């Protein structure tokens, strides 16, 4: 869910960064924002539906709910397809001709956001996100 929050912040509120640099002040854009993270608004299936509603083509193999790794392919008209390794909890968004993908594991700490140019199919930048690290769930 944290990855979905951060992806939303990057994709919807931040200026387009120069190559290999993510927005510097992303915490500022989170102020006074209302975010929802529930089964109706998160996960790879909902992200795929949102992308399709924007006119993108999303190839999501069957079994996205099974928690296994999936080869997710996203493309736009007259663009080059981008393929990423996803899972049922993956989060991604499209803004104009950019794909923003939160790359994280459901079994370990850490997340990075990767931006792709959907016209060329090339990676634009990667930003490792800082988090609170390992915590106890007791």
Secondary structure, DSSP 8 states (H G I E B T S, - for coil): -HHHHHHHHHHHHS----TT---TTHHHHHTT-----STTT-SHHHHHHHHHHTT-EEE--S-GGGT--EEEEEE-TTS--EEEEE-TT-EEEEETTEEEEEEE-TTSS-EEEEEEETTT--EEEEEE----------
